[in-house]
Amino acid sequence: MNDLPRTDFSVKPTLIGEEVLLRPFLLDQDAPVLRSILRDPEVGRLTGSDHGPADPEPWNEAAEERMHVWYGTRHEQSDRLDLAVVERATGSCVGEAVLNQWDSDNRSCSFRIALAVAGQGRGLGTEAVRLTVGYGFERLGLHRISLGVFAFNPRARRAYEKAGFVVEGVRRDVLLYDGAWVDDIVMSILAPEWERHRGHPEAAQ
Ligand SMILES: CC(C)(COP(=O)(O)OP(=O)(O)OC[C@H]1O[C@@H](n2cnc3c(N)ncnc32)[C@H](O)[C@@H]1OP(=O)(O)O)[C@@H](O)C(=O)NCCC(=O)NCCS
């Protein structure tokens, strides 16, 4: 991937890994899984979009419409990259991986990812992180990619660490979930680090 020419965020690539591939959304195929992620209270807890069991997001026609508009317009975005994570063995979408909050002057971006339950805990997330981050550095020319992970999400933190993100600080009491304050751990990865280990820091040590 690193020998290919630089591109920009208006291009929506397909990135092929061993277990997963990342591609633009195909709403006809992907909607059931995307809907299940948006409706899953545990994903809502882990991503900070829910504030507790007493804060259910009602799923109704308006929510369905919002989902269709959102995923139906991701290919039009020229300042961010939203891709479906697809399990190659089944051809099914298992979630999404996103580079957003692009700061062009400082060549930085944020990263986020969410997989449905069926895709979790099998290494697919780590591979999707590596594919997205690698594309960000090698094709989009980014220098820094950062993210926040809540302290109650050690699985995500571990997946990010496996792909090369390092902890750079803690934003205290960022989330109020079910009456308790939760810290947000800030992690980042820089282009020279990626250059050194290409998403496999433990193998490079
Ligand atoms: C976070 C997410 C992308 C990770 O992807 P994944 O495919 O489930 O994770 P992987 O299987 O690639 O890796 C998980 C790692 O965490 C480890 N792990 C799992 N539970 C853990 C826990 N409670 N504490 C510490 N490590 C844990 C696993 O053992 C594995 O590490 P290993 O390979 O060294 O054994 C995915 O679980 C997800 O989308 N979850 C729901 C939404 C979410 O949390 N999004 C991120 C918000 S910041």
The ligand as an SDF file (V2000), in Angstrom:
LIG
                    3D

 48 50  0  0  0  0  0  0  0  0999 V2000
  -13.4800   -2.2840   20.0250 C   0  0  0  0  0  0  0  0  0  0  0  0
  -13.5780   -3.2490   18.8680 C   0  0  0  0  0  0  0  0  0  0  0  0
  -13.4270   -2.5010   17.5510 C   0  0  0  0  0  0  0  0  0  0  0  0
  -12.4090   -4.2480   18.9860 C   0  0  0  0  0  0  0  0  0  0  0  0
  -12.4590   -5.1340   17.9220 O   0  0  0  0  0  0  0  0  0  0  0  0
  -12.4800   -6.7160   18.2140 P   0  0  0  0  0  0  0  0  0  0  0  0
  -12.4730   -7.3870   16.9140 O   0  0  0  0  0  0  0  0  0  0  0  0
  -13.6040   -7.0180   19.1280 O   0  0  0  0  0  0  0  0  0  0  0  0
  -11.1060   -6.8900   19.0020 O   0  0  0  0  0  0  0  0  0  0  0  0
   -9.9450   -7.9450   18.6900 P   0  0  0  0  0  0  0  0  0  0  0  0
  -10.5030   -9.3150   18.7640 O   0  0  0  0  0  0  0  0  0  0  0  0
   -9.2640   -7.5570   17.4310 O   0  0  0  0  0  0  0  0  0  0  0  0
   -8.9390   -7.6460   19.8890 O   0  0  0  0  0  0  0  0  0  0  0  0
   -9.4120   -7.5160   21.2120 C   0  0  0  0  0  0  0  0  0  0  0  0
   -8.2630   -7.6660   22.1680 C   0  0  0  0  0  0  0  0  0  0  0  0
   -8.7110   -7.2580   23.4610 O   0  0  0  0  0  0  0  0  0  0  0  0
   -8.5490   -8.3190   24.3570 C   0  0  0  0  0  0  0  0  0  0  0  0
   -9.6270   -8.2060   25.3370 N   0  0  0  0  0  0  0  0  0  0  0  0
  -10.9120   -8.5840   25.2240 C   0  0  0  0  0  0  0  0  0  0  0  0
  -11.5760   -8.2710   26.3480 N   0  0  0  0  0  0  0  0  0  0  0  0
  -10.6720   -7.6680   27.1770 C   0  0  0  0  0  0  0  0  0  0  0  0
  -10.7470   -7.1270   28.4810 C   0  0  0  0  0  0  0  0  0  0  0  0
  -11.8860   -7.1430   29.1720 N   0  0  0  0  0  0  0  0  0  0  0  0
   -9.6210   -6.5850   29.0140 N   0  0  0  0  0  0  0  0  0  0  0  0
   -8.4560   -6.5670   28.3220 C   0  0  0  0  0  0  0  0  0  0  0  0
   -8.3260   -7.0690   27.0740 N   0  0  0  0  0  0  0  0  0  0  0  0
   -9.4320   -7.6120   26.5110 C   0  0  0  0  0  0  0  0  0  0  0  0
   -8.6080   -9.5560   23.5210 C   0  0  0  0  0  0  0  0  0  0  0  0
   -8.0500  -10.6650   24.2100 O   0  0  0  0  0  0  0  0  0  0  0  0
   -7.8000   -9.1030   22.3200 C   0  0  0  0  0  0  0  0  0  0  0  0
   -6.4240   -9.0270   22.6160 O   0  0  0  0  0  0  0  0  0  0  0  0
   -5.4020  -10.2380   22.2590 P   0  0  0  0  0  0  0  0  0  0  0  0
   -5.4730  -10.4480   20.7820 O   0  0  0  0  0  0  0  0  0  0  0  0
   -4.0900   -9.7310   22.7370 O   0  0  0  0  0  0  0  0  0  0  0  0
   -5.8880  -11.4450   22.9990 O   0  0  0  0  0  0  0  0  0  0  0  0
  -14.9350   -4.0260   18.8670 C   0  0  0  0  0  0  0  0  0  0  0  0
  -14.9740   -4.9190   19.9760 O   0  0  0  0  0  0  0  0  0  0  0  0
  -16.1410   -3.1190   18.9500 C   0  0  0  0  0  0  0  0  0  0  0  0
  -16.4830   -2.4720   17.9660 O   0  0  0  0  0  0  0  0  0  0  0  0
  -16.7860   -3.0520   20.1300 N   0  0  0  0  0  0  0  0  0  0  0  0
  -18.0300   -2.3020   20.3090 C   0  0  0  0  0  0  0  0  0  0  0  0
  -17.8890   -0.7910   20.0910 C   0  0  0  0  0  0  0  0  0  0  0  0
  -16.6230   -0.2290   20.6850 C   0  0  0  0  0  0  0  0  0  0  0  0
  -16.2000   -0.5360   21.7750 O   0  0  0  0  0  0  0  0  0  0  0  0
  -16.0200    0.6840   19.8940 N   0  0  0  0  0  0  0  0  0  0  0  0
  -14.8110    1.3640   20.2920 C   0  0  0  0  0  0  0  0  0  0  0  0
  -15.1420    2.5860   21.0460 C   0  0  0  0  0  0  0  0  0  0  0  0
  -13.6510    3.4300   21.5450 S   0  0  0  0  0  0  0  0  0  0  0  0
  1  2  1  0
  2  3  1  0
  2  4  1  0
  2 36  1  0
  4  5  1  0
  5  6  1  0
  6  7  2  0
  6  8  1  0
  6  9  1  0
  9 10  1  0
 10 11  2  0
 10 12  1  0
 10 13  1  0
 13 14  1  0
 14 15  1  0
 15 16  1  0
 15 30  1  0
 16 17  1  0
 17 18  1  0
 17 28  1  0
 18 19  1  0
 18 27  1  0
 19 20  2  0
 20 21  1  0
 21 22  1  0
 21 27  2  0
 22 23  1  0
 22 24  2  0
 24 25  1  0
 25 26  2  0
 26 27  1  0
 28 29  1  0
 28 30  1  0
 30 31  1  0
 31 32  1  0
 32 33  2  0
 32 34  1  0
 32 35  1  0
 36 37  1  0
 36 38  1  0
 38 39  2  0
 38 40  1  0
 40 41  1  0
 41 42  1  0
 42 43  1  0
 43 44  2  0
 43 45  1  0
 45 46  1  0
 46 47  1  0
 47 48  1  0
M  END
$$$$
